């Protein structure tokens, strides 16, 4: 049977704080009067779907899955604890960690995110973010916030409290407009102990995953949305690594364009990948298991960095190719692109940058105007 609308008329106005713990389907949903619609996805056991023809989130209002993921020390990306070290939860990226308290690897899908965020490593750590699936057949007007943030423990005594990882937000809308934002940030790590021992460590939670699909864009600005990692305390601890951002993607269904922020992850389970354009914005980490095809690769004031986390096989070689038969090695990331465009300077950080294509390499370099931090090989 179809999920019920809390208002039998199908027109649901949320003007006071309200919690849902299961799917909702209405003709229209409006969150107003600074109200928050809490999405209790942990109690439900997974992502909660909200469906409507129109959804409006007014300025000051919110749809929130904050802290509605796995509790402390739970989840596929749960942090660990050893002594006074606690690692942050992982999800879209890896949580902050040390040699004594390692982190789990990232998990879930960058393109169809539906997993709960994971809790930080110690018993007093923060919860992960929840999971929200939003389907809007008409217009999503987002002037407020839709969030699935991992949690920071507000206070603790004699503790090393790690942050929970951000959760999941997966949106499909015909029209996307408004001055609001989506967030799936990790929670902050914090500790409290008399004397503030230098040996204590609390890892930040990793960012979560956000994927927003739309047919028409009406003034919505992507760069307000965030999948930031939580802050990590005491980065001088042995083997300390800060938490990583999550994945943030906007997909123009009509044009088949992909806009990528923070961390670009292209895994085989989500593929194959073939786009008209891929647009990298600002600072982006890249990793993946399969080639990525596009007619045009666009860099907007971009810094492109090969993923180098020591817990995984690092990306050692970034390849620009026009050979559709190429199978990437475990340490390669391959772009099969026909053209490249750069708006502003582009810097690439990777041990090896390889250009292997069917046109003069000088033309490719002139088009891209890239600064290479690594070894450049031209085949």
Long-range contacts (C-beta under 8 A, 24 or more apart in sequence): 3-49, 3-51, 14-61, 20-48, 20-50, 21-48, 22-48, 23-48, 23-49, 23-50, 23-51, 24-48, 24-49, 24-50, 24-51, 25-49, 25-50, 25-51, 25-52, 26-51, 26-52, 27-52, 27-53, 27-54, 28-52, 28-53, 28-54, 28-55, 28-56, 29-54, 29-55, 29-56, 30-55, 30-56, 30-58, 31-56, 31-57, 31-58, 31-61, 31-62, 31-63, 31-144, 32-56, 32-58, 32-61, 33-58, 33-61, 34-60, 34-61, 35-61, 35-62, 36-61, 36-62, 36-63, 36-64, 37-61, 37-62, 37-63, 37-64, 38-64, 38-65, 38-68, 39-63, 39-64, 39-65, 39-68, 39-130, 39-132, 39-148, 40-68, 40-130, 41-65, 41-68, 41-69, 41-116, 41-130, 41-131, 41-132, 41-167, 42-68, 42-69, 42-70, 42-71, 42-116, 42-127, 42-130, 43-68, 46-114, 46-116, 46-131, 47-114, 47-115, 47-116, 47-131, 47-132, 47-133, 47-168, 47-170, 48-130, 48-131, 48-132, 48-133, 49-133, 49-134, 49-135, 50-132, 50-133, 50-134, 50-135, 51-134, 51-135, 51-136, 51-137, 52-135, 52-136, 52-137, 52-138, 53-136, 53-137, 53-138, 54-136, 54-138, 54-139, 54-140, 54-141, 55-134, 55-136, 55-139, 55-140, 55-141, 55-173, 56-141, 56-143, 57-141, 57-142, 57-143, 57-144, 57-145, 57-146, 57-178, 57-180, 58-143, 58-144, 59-143, 59-144, 59-179, 59-180, 60-144, 61-143, 61-144, 61-145, 62-144, 62-145, 62-146, 62-147, 63-132, 63-134, 63-144, 63-145, 63-146, 63-147, 64-145, 64-146, 64-147, 64-148, 65-129, 65-130, 65-131, 65-132, 65-147, 65-148, 65-167, 65-169, 66-129, 66-130, 66-147, 66-148, 66-149, 66-151, 67-126, 67-127, 67-128, 67-129, 67-130, 67-149, 67-150, 67-151, 67-164, 68-116, 68-127, 68-129, 68-130, 68-131, 68-148, 68-167, 69-116, 69-117, 69-118, 69-119, 69-127, 69-128, 69-129, 69-130, 69-131, 69-148, 69-150, 69-164, 69-165, 69-167, 70-116, 70-117, 70-118, 70-119, 70-127, 70-128, 70-164, 71-119, 71-127, 72-119, 72-120, 72-121, 72-122, 72-123, 72-124, 72-125, 72-126, 72-127, 72-164, 73-119, 73-120, 73-121, 73-122, 73-123, 73-125, 74-118, 74-119, 75-116, 75-117, 75-118, 75-119, 75-128, 75-165, 76-104, 76-107, 76-115, 76-118, 77-103, 77-104, 77-105, 77-106, 77-107, 77-117, 77-118, 77-128, 77-165, 77-206, 78-104, 78-118, 78-119, 78-120, 78-121, 79-103, 79-104, 79-118, 79-119, 79-120, 79-121, 79-122, 79-125, 79-162, 79-203, 79-205, 80-104, 80-121, 81-121, 81-122, 81-123, 81-125, 81-160, 81-162, 83-199, 84-160, 84-191, 84-193, 84-197, 84-199, 84-200, 84-201, 85-160, 85-200, 85-201, 85-237, 86-120, 86-121, 86-122, 86-125, 86-160, 86-161, 86-162, 86-189, 86-201, 86-202, 86-203, 87-120, 87-121, 87-162, 87-203, 88-120, 88-121, 88-125, 88-162, 88-163, 88-164, 88-165, 88-186, 88-187, 88-189, 88-202, 88-203, 88-204, 88-205, 88-206, 88-229, 88-230, 88-232, 88-243, 89-117, 89-118, 89-119, 89-120, 89-121, 89-125, 89-126, 89-128, 89-150, 89-162, 89-163, 89-164, 89-165, 89-186, 89-187, 89-205, 89-206, 90-118, 90-165, 90-206, 91-115, 91-117, 91-118, 91-128, 91-129, 91-150, 91-165, 91-166, 91-167, 91-168, 91-186, 91-205, 91-206, 91-207, 91-208, 91-209, 91-246, 92-165, 92-166, 92-184, 92-206, 92-207, 92-208, 92-209, 92-227, 92-244, 92-245, 92-246, 92-247, 92-263, 92-265, 93-206, 93-207, 93-229, 93-243, 93-244, 93-245, 93-246, 93-247, 93-263, 94-206, 94-241, 94-243, 94-244, 94-309, 94-311, 95-120, 95-121, 95-162, 95-163, 95-165, 95-186, 95-203, 95-204, 95-205, 95-206, 95-229, 95-243, 95-244, 96-162, 96-163, 96-189, 96-202, 96-203, 96-204, 96-205, 96-206, 96-229, 96-230, 96-232, 96-240, 96-241, 96-242, 96-243, 97-203, 97-239, 97-240, 97-241, 98-201, 98-203, 98-237, 98-238, 98-239, 98-240, 98-241, 99-238, 99-239, 100-201, 100-237, 100-238, 100-239, 101-201, 101-203, 102-311, 103-203, 103-241, 103-311, 105-311, 105-312, 106-206, 106-244, 106-265, 108-168, 108-209, 109-209, 109-267, 109-269, 109-270, 110-209, 110-211, 110-247, 110-249, 110-263, 110-264, 110-265, 110-266, 110-267, 110-270, 111-211, 111-249, 111-251, 111-270, 112-170, 112-211, 112-270, 113-168, 113-169, 113-170, 113-208, 113-209, 113-210, 113-211, 113-247, 114-168, 114-170, 115-167, 115-168, 115-209, 116-167, 116-168, 117-148, 117-150, 117-164, 117-165, 117-166, 117-167, 117-168, 117-184, 117-186, 117-205, 117-208, 118-164, 118-165, 118-205, 119-164, 120-150, 120-161, 120-162, 120-163, 120-164, 120-187, 120-189, 120-202, 120-203, 120-205, 121-162, 121-203, 122-159, 122-160, 122-161, 122-162, 124-153, 124-156, 124-159, 124-160, 124-161, 125-153, 125-161, 125-162, 125-163, 125-164, 125-202, 126-150, 126-151, 126-152, 126-153, 126-161, 126-162, 126-163, 126-164, 126-187, 126-205, 127-151, 127-164, 127-187, 128-164, 128-165, 128-166, 128-167, 128-205, 128-208, 129-164, 129-165, 129-166, 129-167, 129-168, 129-184, 129-185, 129-208, 130-167, 130-168, 131-167, 131-168, 131-169, 131-170, 132-167, 132-168, 132-169, 132-170, 133-170, 134-169, 134-170, 134-171, 134-172, 134-173, 135-171, 135-172, 136-171, 136-172, 136-173, 136-174, 137-174, 138-174, 138-175, 139-173, 139-174, 139-175, 139-176, 139-177, 140-171, 140-173, 140-175, 140-176, 140-177, 140-178, 140-214, 141-177, 141-178, 142-176, 142-177, 142-178, 142-180, 142-181, 142-182, 142-220, 143-178, 143-179, 143-180, 144-180, 145-180, 145-181, 145-182, 145-183, 146-171, 146-180, 146-181, 146-182, 146-183, 147-182, 147-183, 147-184, 148-183, 148-184, 148-208, 149-183, 149-184, 149-185, 149-186, 149-187, 149-208, 150-185, 150-186, 150-187, 150-205, 150-206, 150-208, 150-230, 151-187, 151-205, 152-187, 152-188, 152-189, 152-190, 152-230, 153-187, 153-190, 155-192, 156-190, 156-191, 156-192, 157-192, 158-192, 158-193, 159-191, 159-192, 159-193, 160-189, 160-191, 160-193, 160-200, 160-201, 160-202, 161-189, 161-190, 161-191, 161-202, 162-187, 162-189, 162-202, 162-203, 162-204, 162-205, 163-187, 163-188, 163-189, 163-202, 163-203, 163-204, 163-205, 163-230, 163-231, 163-243, 164-205, 165-205, 165-206, 165-207, 165-208, 165-246, 166-205, 166-206, 166-207, 166-208, 166-209, 166-227, 166-246, 167-208, 167-209, 168-208, 168-209, 168-210, 169-208, 169-209, 169-210, 169-211, 169-212, 170-210, 170-211, 171-210, 171-211, 171-212, 171-213, 171-214, 172-213, 172-214, 173-212, 173-213, 173-214, 173-215, 174-214, 174-215, 174-216, 175-214, 175-215, 175-216, 175-217, 175-218, 176-212, 176-214, 176-216, 176-217, 176-218, 176-220, 177-217, 177-218, 177-219, 177-220, 178-219, 178-220, 179-219, 179-220, 179-221, 179-224, 180-224, 181-224, 181-225, 181-226, 182-210, 182-212, 182-225, 182-226, 182-248, 183-210, 183-225, 183-226, 183-227, 184-208, 184-209, 184-210, 184-226, 184-227, 184-246, 185-226, 185-227, 185-228, 185-229, 185-230, 186-228, 186-229, 186-230, 186-243, 186-246, 187-230, 188-230, 188-231, 189-230, 189-231, 189-232, 189-233, 189-243, 190-233, 191-233, 191-234, 198-234, 198-236, 198-237, 199-237, 200-233, 200-234, 200-237, 201-232, 201-233, 201-234, 201-237, 201-240, 202-232, 202-233, 202-234, 203-232, 203-242, 203-243, 204-229, 204-230, 204-231, 204-232, 204-242, 204-243, 205-229, 205-230, 205-243, 206-230, 206-243, 206-244, 206-245, 206-246, 207-243, 207-244, 207-245, 207-246, 207-247, 207-248, 207-262, 207-263, 208-246, 209-246, 209-247, 209-248, 210-246, 210-247, 210-248, 210-249, 211-247, 211-249, 211-251, 212-249, 212-250, 212-251, 213-251, 213-253, 214-250, 214-251, 214-252, 214-253, 215-252, 215-253, 215-254, 216-254, 217-252, 222-250, 222-259, 222-261, 222-281, 223-261, 223-281, 223-282, 225-261, 227-261, 227-262, 227-263, 228-262, 241-309, 241-310, 244-285, 244-309, 245-285, 258-294, 260-284, 263-287, 263-307, 264-288, 266-290, 266-292, 278-337, 280-304, 286-315, 286-318, 286-333, 287-312, 287-315, 287-333, 288-328, 288-333, 289-328, 290-328, 291-321, 291-324, 291-326, 291-327, 291-328, 291-334, 291-335, 291-336, 292-334, 292-335, 292-336, 293-324, 293-336, 293-337, 294-335, 294-336, 294-337, 294-338, 295-337, 295-338, 295-339, 296-337, 296-338, 296-339, 296-340, 296-341, 297-335, 297-337, 297-339, 297-340, 297-341, 298-340, 298-341, 298-342, 298-343, 299-340, 299-341, 299-342, 299-343, 299-344, 299-346, 299-368, 299-370, 300-343, 300-344, 301-343, 301-344, 301-345, 302-342, 302-344, 302-346, 302-347, 303-346, 303-347, 303-348, 303-349, 304-346, 304-347, 304-348, 304-349, 304-350, 305-348, 305-349, 305-350, 306-333, 306-349, 306-350, 306-351, 307-333, 315-350, 316-350, 316-351, 316-352, 317-350, 317-351, 317-352, 317-353, 317-354, 318-348, 318-350, 318-352, 318-353, 318-354, 318-374, 319-354, 319-355, 319-356, 320-353, 320-354, 320-355, 320-356, 320-357, 320-364, 321-354, 321-356, 321-357, 322-356, 322-357, 322-358, 322-359, 323-356, 339-367, 340-364, 340-367, 340-368, 341-367, 342-367, 342-368, 342-369, 342-370, 345-369, 345-371, 346-370, 346-371, 347-371, 347-373, 348-372, 348-373, 348-374, 349-373, 349-374, 350-374, 351-375, 352-377, 353-377, 354-378, 354-379, 355-379
